[in-house]
Amino acid sequence: MEIVRNIALVLHFIGLAAVIGSFMVQMKAPTKRVDPAMLHGALTLLASGVILVGALEMGDGTVNHVKITVKLLVLLVVTALVVLNRRKDVVATG
């Protein structure tokens, strides 16, 4: 189970790097748009986060459900914004 948790943790960090890295690249670009890396990173974060929580629930660790719920809600908002704006050529800076 430790191997699954470690692999999911590495995938979680890769997804986070994809979302933050794509966001940083778009900050310098003259026209803002949603990169495919943002979508794939957000979906990787979602999947690996669910696996991490499941692995923690199956083990001896205790899960802070309030923290996990807040993180899940923030991630769902980010994922929804990415999915809704990925077809647009230019995204508003607000």
N, CA, C and O atoms as CSV, one atom per row, in Angstrom:
chain,resi,resn,atom,element,x,y,z
A,1,MET,N,N,0.831,-1.195,0.000
A,1,MET,CA,C,0.000,0.000,0.000
A,1,MET,C,C,0.870,1.251,0.000
A,1,MET,O,O,0.483,2.293,-0.528
A,2,GLU,N,N,2.050,1.129,0.600
A,2,GLU,CA,C,2.965,2.279,0.653
A,2,GLU,C,C,3.430,2.674,-0.751
A,2,GLU,O,O,3.616,3.858,-1.032
A,3,ILE,N,N,3.615,1.697,-1.620
A,3,ILE,CA,C,4.031,1.982,-3.007
A,3,ILE,C,C,2.935,2.762,-3.732
A,3,ILE,O,O,3.227,3.722,-4.445
A,4,VAL,N,N,1.697,2.362,-3.558
A,4,VAL,CA,C,0.571,3.054,-4.207
A,4,VAL,C,C,0.487,4.490,-3.706
A,4,VAL,O,O,0.266,5.410,-4.494
A,5,ARG,N,N,0.657,4.684,-2.424
A,5,ARG,CA,C,0.596,6.026,-1.855
A,5,ARG,C,C,1.724,6.900,-2.383
A,5,ARG,O,O,1.505,8.070,-2.698
A,6,ASN,N,N,2.925,6.344,-2.482
A,6,ASN,CA,C,4.057,7.116,-2.988
A,6,ASN,C,C,3.902,7.477,-4.463
A,6,ASN,O,O,4.236,8.591,-4.866
A,7,ILE,N,N,3.403,6.551,-5.262
A,7,ILE,CA,C,3.166,6.828,-6.684
A,7,ILE,C,C,2.088,7.894,-6.838
A,7,ILE,O,O,2.226,8.803,-7.657
A,8,ALA,N,N,1.021,7.790,-6.060
A,8,ALA,CA,C,-0.048,8.796,-6.124
A,8,ALA,C,C,0.457,10.157,-5.664
A,8,ALA,O,O,0.042,11.185,-6.202
A,9,LEU,N,N,1.338,10.175,-4.686
A,9,LEU,CA,C,1.898,11.442,-4.207
A,9,LEU,C,C,2.756,12.107,-5.282
A,9,LEU,O,O,2.678,13.321,-5.476
A,10,VAL,N,N,3.570,11.320,-5.978
A,10,VAL,CA,C,4.392,11.865,-7.065
A,10,VAL,C,C,3.495,12.388,-8.187
A,10,VAL,O,O,3.748,13.464,-8.730
A,11,LEU,N,N,2.456,11.641,-8.536
A,11,LEU,CA,C,1.516,12.101,-9.567
A,11,LEU,C,C,0.795,13.371,-9.127
A,11,LEU,O,O,0.519,14.242,-9.952
A,12,HIS,N,N,0.490,13.484,-7.849
A,12,HIS,CA,C,-0.167,14.675,-7.323
A,12,HIS,C,C,0.747,15.893,-7.483
A,12,HIS,O,O,0.288,16.967,-7.872
A,13,PHE,N,N,2.027,15.729,-7.186
A,13,PHE,CA,C,2.982,16.825,-7.352
A,13,PHE,C,C,3.158,17.194,-8.826
A,13,PHE,O,O,3.304,18.371,-9.155
A,14,ILE,N,N,3.144,16.200,-9.714
A,14,ILE,CA,C,3.264,16.477,-11.145
A,14,ILE,C,C,2.050,17.259,-11.640
A,14,ILE,O,O,2.195,18.196,-12.426
A,15,GLY,N,N,0.859,16.883,-11.189
A,15,GLY,CA,C,-0.346,17.616,-11.570
A,15,GLY,C,C,-0.319,19.040,-11.059
A,15,GLY,O,O,-0.716,19.963,-11.771
A,16,LEU,N,N,0.145,19.232,-9.832
A,16,LEU,CA,C,0.247,20.577,-9.270
A,16,LEU,C,C,1.252,21.415,-10.058
A,16,LEU,O,O,1.012,22.594,-10.315
A,17,ALA,N,N,2.368,20.814,-10.439
A,17,ALA,CA,C,3.375,21.524,-11.230
A,17,ALA,C,C,2.816,21.898,-12.605
A,17,ALA,O,O,3.134,22.967,-13.126
A,18,ALA,N,N,1.993,21.036,-13.195
A,18,ALA,CA,C,1.405,21.332,-14.499
A,18,ALA,C,C,0.444,22.510,-14.414
A,18,ALA,O,O,0.458,23.385,-15.280
A,19,VAL,N,N,-0.379,22.539,-13.392
A,19,VAL,CA,C,-1.348,23.636,-13.246
A,19,VAL,C,C,-0.631,24.950,-12.948
A,19,VAL,O,O,-0.907,25.963,-13.591
A,20,ILE,N,N,0.277,24.944,-11.989
A,20,ILE,CA,C,0.964,26.180,-11.610
A,20,ILE,C,C,1.911,26.634,-12.715
A,20,ILE,O,O,2.009,27.830,-12.988
A,21,GLY,N,N,2.605,25.706,-13.350
A,21,GLY,CA,C,3.509,26.064,-14.438
A,21,GLY,C,C,2.782,26.669,-15.627
A,21,GLY,O,O,3.238,27.660,-16.196
A,22,SER,N,N,1.662,26.085,-16.003
A,22,SER,CA,C,0.872,26.639,-17.107
A,22,SER,C,C,0.324,28.008,-16.766
A,22,SER,O,O,0.262,28.893,-17.621
A,23,PHE,N,N,-0.074,28.181,-15.518
A,23,PHE,CA,C,-0.572,29.485,-15.083
A,23,PHE,C,C,0.536,30.537,-15.155
A,23,PHE,O,O,0.299,31.659,-15.602
A,24,MET,N,N,1.736,30.181,-14.720
A,24,MET,CA,C,2.852,31.125,-14.765
A,24,MET,C,C,3.219,31.500,-16.198
A,24,MET,O,O,3.531,32.658,-16.478
A,25,VAL,N,N,3.182,30.524,-17.107
A,25,VAL,CA,C,3.462,30.806,-18.515
A,25,VAL,C,C,2.425,31.771,-19.072
A,25,VAL,O,O,2.770,32.680,-19.827
A,26,GLN,N,N,1.175,31.587,-18.716
A,26,GLN,CA,C,0.115,32.446,-19.233
A,26,GLN,C,C,0.159,33.845,-18.630
A,26,GLN,O,O,-0.377,34.779,-19.226
A,27,MET,N,N,0.769,34.012,-17.492
A,27,MET,CA,C,0.868,35.351,-16.902
A,27,MET,C,C,1.737,36.263,-17.758
A,27,MET,O,O,1.476,37.464,-17.827
A,28,LYS,N,N,2.760,35.725,-18.407
A,28,LYS,CA,C,3.642,36.532,-19.247
A,28,LYS,C,C,3.111,36.703,-20.657
A,28,LYS,O,O,3.518,37.638,-21.346
A,29,ALA,N,N,2.226,35.846,-21.106
A,29,ALA,CA,C,1.722,35.895,-22.482
A,29,ALA,C,C,0.830,37.123,-22.678
A,29,ALA,O,O,0.088,37.504,-21.774
A,30,PRO,N,N,0.904,37.738,-23.857
A,30,PRO,CA,C,0.054,38.911,-24.100
A,30,PRO,C,C,-1.431,38.552,-24.184
A,30,PRO,O,O,-2.278,39.323,-23.735
A,31,THR,N,N,-1.747,37.405,-24.746
A,31,THR,CA,C,-3.143,36.945,-24.776
A,31,THR,C,C,-3.261,35.736,-23.874
A,31,THR,O,O,-2.521,34.763,-24.020
A,32,LYS,N,N,-4.178,35.802,-22.959
A,32,LYS,CA,C,-4.356,34.726,-21.974
A,32,LYS,C,C,-5.301,33.667,-22.539
A,32,LYS,O,O,-6.340,33.988,-23.115
A,33,ARG,N,N,-4.925,32.407,-22.366
A,33,ARG,CA,C,-5.790,31.304,-22.749
A,33,ARG,C,C,-5.494,30.103,-21.863
A,33,ARG,O,O,-4.503,30.097,-21.133
A,34,VAL,N,N,-6.336,29.103,-21.923
A,34,VAL,CA,C,-6.179,27.909,-21.094
A,34,VAL,C,C,-5.405,26.862,-21.892
A,34,VAL,O,O,-5.831,26.458,-22.974
A,35,ASP,N,N,-4.283,26.432,-21.360
A,35,ASP,CA,C,-3.476,25.399,-22.006
A,35,ASP,C,C,-4.045,24.012,-21.698
A,35,ASP,O,O,-4.704,23.821,-20.676
A,36,PRO,N,N,-3.788,23.051,-22.583
A,36,PRO,CA,C,-4.186,21.672,-22.261
A,36,PRO,C,C,-3.494,21.136,-21.006
A,36,PRO,O,O,-4.034,20.264,-20.326
A,37,ALA,N,N,-2.309,21.652,-20.699
A,37,ALA,CA,C,-1.602,21.200,-19.496
A,37,ALA,C,C,-2.379,21.546,-18.236
A,37,ALA,O,O,-2.311,20.814,-17.249
A,38,MET,N,N,-3.115,22.650,-18.255
A,38,MET,CA,C,-3.942,23.008,-17.100
A,38,MET,C,C,-5.045,21.983,-16.885
A,38,MET,O,O,-5.310,21.571,-15.756
A,39,LEU,N,N,-5.685,21.574,-17.973
A,39,LEU,CA,C,-6.756,20.577,-17.857
A,39,LEU,C,C,-6.212,19.241,-17.376
A,39,LEU,O,O,-6.764,18.633,-16.459
A,40,HIS,N,N,-5.136,18.787,-17.993
A,40,HIS,CA,C,-4.576,17.495,-17.611
A,40,HIS,C,C,-4.010,17.527,-16.189
A,40,HIS,O,O,-4.108,16.541,-15.459
A,41,GLY,N,N,-3.425,18.647,-15.801
A,41,GLY,CA,C,-2.919,18.779,-14.438
A,41,GLY,C,C,-4.035,18.761,-13.410
A,41,GLY,O,O,-3.910,18.127,-12.363
A,42,ALA,N,N,-5.145,19.466,-13.710
A,42,ALA,CA,C,-6.274,19.490,-12.778
A,42,ALA,C,C,-6.899,18.102,-12.637
A,42,ALA,O,O,-7.259,17.688,-11.534
A,43,LEU,N,N,-7.026,17.395,-13.744
A,43,LEU,CA,C,-7.593,16.045,-13.665
A,43,LEU,C,C,-6.652,15.078,-12.953
A,43,LEU,O,O,-7.104,14.182,-12.240
A,44,THR,N,N,-5.345,15.257,-13.145
A,44,THR,CA,C,-4.368,14.433,-12.430
A,44,THR,C,C,-4.423,14.713,-10.938
A,44,THR,O,O,-4.344,13.790,-10.127
A,45,LEU,N,N,-4.558,15.992,-10.570
A,45,LEU,CA,C,-4.699,16.336,-9.155
A,45,LEU,C,C,-5.939,15.686,-8.546
A,45,LEU,O,O,-5.892,15.161,-7.434
A,46,LEU,N,N,-7.031,15.727,-9.276
A,46,LEU,CA,C,-8.280,15.154,-8.769
A,46,LEU,C,C,-8.159,13.642,-8.565
A,46,LEU,O,O,-8.511,13.124,-7.505
A,47,ALA,N,N,-7.665,12.949,-9.571
A,47,ALA,CA,C,-7.557,11.487,-9.476
A,47,ALA,C,C,-6.561,11.054,-8.402
A,47,ALA,O,O,-6.850,10.164,-7.601
A,48,SER,N,N,-5.397,11.684,-8.390
A,48,SER,CA,C,-4.385,11.273,-7.409
A,48,SER,C,C,-4.789,11.674,-5.992
A,48,SER,O,O,-4.432,10.987,-5.035
A,49,GLY,N,N,-5.518,12.761,-5.846
A,49,GLY,CA,C,-6.007,13.155,-4.523
A,49,GLY,C,C,-6.997,12.156,-3.965
A,49,GLY,O,O,-6.964,11.830,-2.779
A,50,VAL,N,N,-7.882,11.669,-4.827
A,50,VAL,CA,C,-8.845,10.658,-4.384
A,50,VAL,C,C,-8.115,9.378,-3.978
A,50,VAL,O,O,-8.476,8.742,-2.987
A,51,ILE,N,N,-7.099,9.005,-4.737
A,51,ILE,CA,C,-6.330,7.806,-4.408
A,51,ILE,C,C,-5.581,8.001,-3.081
A,51,ILE,O,O,-5.524,7.089,-2.257
A,52,LEU,N,N,-5.014,9.186,-2.883
A,52,LEU,CA,C,-4.293,9.451,-1.628
A,52,LEU,C,C,-5.220,9.379,-0.417
A,52,LEU,O,O,-4.859,8.797,0.606
A,53,VAL,N,N,-6.406,9.962,-0.525
A,53,VAL,CA,C,-7.355,9.918,0.593
A,53,VAL,C,C,-7.824,8.483,0.826
A,53,VAL,O,O,-7.951,8.052,1.972
A,54,GLY,N,N,-8.079,7.751,-0.242
A,54,GLY,CA,C,-8.484,6.354,-0.096
A,54,GLY,C,C,-7.409,5.505,0.560
A,54,GLY,O,O,-7.708,4.656,1.400
A,55,ALA,N,N,-6.159,5.732,0.179
A,55,ALA,CA,C,-5.054,4.985,0.787
A,55,ALA,C,C,-4.907,5.336,2.261
A,55,ALA,O,O,-4.602,4.471,3.083
A,56,LEU,N,N,-5.126,6.607,2.595
A,56,LEU,CA,C,-5.037,7.011,3.996
A,56,LEU,C,C,-6.188,6.439,4.824
A,56,LEU,O,O,-5.999,6.051,5.977
A,57,GLU,N,N,-7.372,6.389,4.230
A,57,GLU,CA,C,-8.528,5.795,4.929
A,57,GLU,C,C,-8.324,4.301,5.165
A,57,GLU,O,O,-8.726,3.778,6.205
A,58,MET,N,N,-7.701,3.609,4.206
A,58,MET,CA,C,-7.494,2.175,4.343
A,58,MET,C,C,-6.400,1.851,5.350
A,58,MET,O,O,-6.399,0.773,5.944
A,59,GLY,N,N,-5.466,2.782,5.545
A,59,GLY,CA,C,-4.367,2.560,6.469
A,59,GLY,C,C,-4.753,2.931,7.885
A,59,GLY,O,O,-5.933,3.009,8.227
A,60,ASP,N,N,-3.754,3.155,8.686
A,60,ASP,CA,C,-3.978,3.495,10.092
A,60,ASP,C,C,-4.074,4.995,10.334
A,60,ASP,O,O,-4.334,5.422,11.459
A,61,GLY,N,N,-3.868,5.798,9.297
A,61,GLY,CA,C,-3.861,7.249,9.470
A,61,GLY,C,C,-5.250,7.815,9.685
A,61,GLY,O,O,-6.252,7.210,9.304
A,62,THR,N,N,-5.290,8.981,10.298
A,62,THR,CA,C,-6.560,9.668,10.476
A,62,THR,C,C,-6.687,10.730,9.388
A,62,THR,O,O,-5.702,11.357,9.000
A,63,VAL,N,N,-7.898,10.922,8.907
A,63,VAL,CA,C,-8.156,11.859,7.822
A,63,VAL,C,C,-8.900,13.061,8.383
A,63,VAL,O,O,-9.914,12.913,9.065
A,64,ASN,N,N,-8.390,14.248,8.092
A,64,ASN,CA,C,-9.068,15.476,8.463
A,64,ASN,C,C,-10.081,15.781,7.351
A,64,ASN,O,O,-9.720,16.343,6.317
A,65,HIS,N,N,-11.331,15.414,7.565
A,65,HIS,CA,C,-12.338,15.508,6.510
A,65,HIS,C,C,-12.668,16.950,6.137
A,65,HIS,O,O,-13.041,17.212,4.994
A,66,VAL,N,N,-12.543,17.871,7.054
A,66,VAL,CA,C,-12.813,19.277,6.745
A,66,VAL,C,C,-11.758,19.797,5.770
A,66,VAL,O,O,-12.095,20.468,4.794
A,67,LYS,N,N,-10.494,19.496,6.023
A,67,LYS,CA,C,-9.412,19.932,5.150
A,67,LYS,C,C,-9.554,19.319,3.758
A,67,LYS,O,O,-9.383,20.009,2.753
A,68,ILE,N,N,-9.863,18.043,3.700
A,68,ILE,CA,C,-10.018,17.354,2.423
A,68,ILE,C,C,-11.202,17.926,1.652
A,68,ILE,O,O,-11.131,18.069,0.431
A,69,THR,N,N,-12.289,18.255,2.348
A,69,THR,CA,C,-13.465,18.828,1.690
A,69,THR,C,C,-13.149,20.196,1.099
A,69,THR,O,O,-13.548,20.489,-0.028
A,70,VAL,N,N,-12.443,21.030,1.839
A,70,VAL,CA,C,-12.074,22.365,1.333
A,70,VAL,C,C,-11.159,22.233,0.122
A,70,VAL,O,O,-11.345,22.935,-0.872
A,71,LYS,N,N,-10.180,21.348,0.193
A,71,LYS,CA,C,-9.280,21.136,-0.933
A,71,LYS,C,C,-10.039,20.616,-2.156
A,71,LYS,O,O,-9.771,21.043,-3.280
A,72,LEU,N,N,-10.974,19.707,-1.944
A,72,LEU,CA,C,-11.760,19.173,-3.045
A,72,LEU,C,C,-12.631,20.249,-3.682
A,72,LEU,O,O,-12.748,20.300,-4.907
A,73,LEU,N,N,-13.234,21.097,-2.883
A,73,LEU,CA,C,-14.067,22.175,-3.425
A,73,LEU,C,C,-13.237,23.160,-4.243
A,73,LEU,O,O,-13.666,23.584,-5.317
A,74,VAL,N,N,-12.060,23.527,-3.752
A,74,VAL,CA,C,-11.187,24.436,-4.503
A,74,VAL,C,C,-10.768,23.787,-5.819
A,74,VAL,O,O,-10.774,24.442,-6.862
A,75,LEU,N,N,-10.408,22.519,-5.781
A,75,LEU,CA,C,-9.992,21.824,-6.988
A,75,LEU,C,C,-11.142,21.686,-7.979
A,75,LEU,O,O,-10.928,21.797,-9.186
A,76,LEU,N,N,-12.354,21.448,-7.494
A,76,LEU,CA,C,-13.506,21.359,-8.391
A,76,LEU,C,C,-13.803,22.700,-9.051
A,76,LEU,O,O,-14.190,22.734,-10.219
A,77,VAL,N,N,-13.631,23.794,-8.336
A,77,VAL,CA,C,-13.825,25.121,-8.929
A,77,VAL,C,C,-12.770,25.378,-9.998
A,77,VAL,O,O,-13.097,25.855,-11.084
A,78,VAL,N,N,-11.509,25.068,-9.705
A,78,VAL,CA,C,-10.438,25.257,-10.683
A,78,VAL,C,C,-10.681,24.394,-11.915
A,78,VAL,O,O,-10.525,24.867,-13.040
A,79,THR,N,N,-11.060,23.141,-11.717
A,79,THR,CA,C,-11.323,22.243,-12.834
A,79,THR,C,C,-12.501,22.741,-13.662
A,79,THR,O,O,-12.451,22.688,-14.890
A,80,ALA,N,N,-13.548,23.217,-13.021
A,80,ALA,CA,C,-14.705,23.735,-13.756
A,80,ALA,C,C,-14.317,24.957,-14.581
A,80,ALA,O,O,-14.740,25.080,-15.730
A,81,LEU,N,N,-13.523,25.859,-14.019
A,81,LEU,CA,C,-13.083,27.041,-14.766
A,81,LEU,C,C,-12.215,26.649,-15.964
A,81,LEU,O,O,-12.327,27.239,-17.038
A,82,VAL,N,N,-11.365,25.668,-15.774
A,82,VAL,CA,C,-10.510,25.216,-16.880
A,82,VAL,C,C,-11.358,24.585,-17.975
A,82,VAL,O,O,-11.155,24.875,-19.154
A,83,VAL,N,N,-12.301,23.732,-17.606
A,83,VAL,CA,C,-13.133,23.056,-18.604
A,83,VAL,C,C,-14.014,24.057,-19.345
A,83,VAL,O,O,-14.180,23.950,-20.560
A,84,LEU,N,N,-14.575,25.021,-18.637
A,84,LEU,CA,C,-15.460,25.989,-19.282
A,84,LEU,C,C,-14.716,26.962,-20.190
A,84,LEU,O,O,-15.288,27.437,-21.171
A,85,ASN,N,N,-13.469,27.266,-19.893
A,85,ASN,CA,C,-12.735,28.269,-20.661
A,85,ASN,C,C,-11.711,27.690,-21.631
A,85,ASN,O,O,-10.983,28.457,-22.260
A,86,ARG,N,N,-11.625,26.385,-21.777
A,86,ARG,CA,C,-10.567,25.828,-22.621
A,86,ARG,C,C,-10.838,26.003,-24.104
A,86,ARG,O,O,-9.893,25.970,-24.892
A,87,ARG,N,N,-12.078,26.185,-24.521
A,87,ARG,CA,C,-12.400,26.358,-25.938
A,87,ARG,C,C,-12.258,27.807,-26.401
A,87,ARG,O,O,-12.224,28.068,-27.604
A,88,LYS,N,N,-12.175,28.741,-25.474
A,88,LYS,CA,C,-12.083,30.158,-25.837
A,88,LYS,C,C,-10.670,30.497,-26.303
A,88,LYS,O,O,-9.680,29.972,-25.793
A,89,ASP,N,N,-10.610,31.396,-27.292
A,89,ASP,CA,C,-9.296,31.829,-27.782
A,89,ASP,C,C,-8.607,32.770,-26.808
A,89,ASP,O,O,-7.390,32.719,-26.632
A,90,VAL,N,N,-9.401,33.634,-26.173
A,90,VAL,CA,C,-8.849,34.598,-25.209
A,90,VAL,C,C,-9.696,34.529,-23.938
A,90,VAL,O,O,-10.926,34.534,-23.993
A,91,VAL,N,N,-9.023,34.465,-22.812
A,91,VAL,CA,C,-9.706,34.406,-21.523
A,91,VAL,C,C,-9.526,35.749,-20.838
A,91,VAL,O,O,-8.453,36.348,-20.915
A,92,ALA,N,N,-10.580,36.230,-20.161
A,92,ALA,CA,C,-10.494,37.497,-19.444
A,92,ALA,C,C,-9.474,37.400,-18.317
A,92,ALA,O,O,-9.324,36.349,-17.695
A,93,THR,N,N,-8.780,38.490,-18.062
A,93,THR,CA,C,-7.726,38.467,-17.038
A,93,THR,C,C,-8.295,38.470,-15.628
A,93,THR,O,O,-7.578,38.132,-14.686
A,94,GLY,N,N,-9.547,38.836,-15.451
A,94,GLY,CA,C,-10.154,38.846,-14.120
A,94,GLY,C,C,-10.316,37.467,-13.594
A,94,GLY,O,O,-10.813,37.284,-12.483
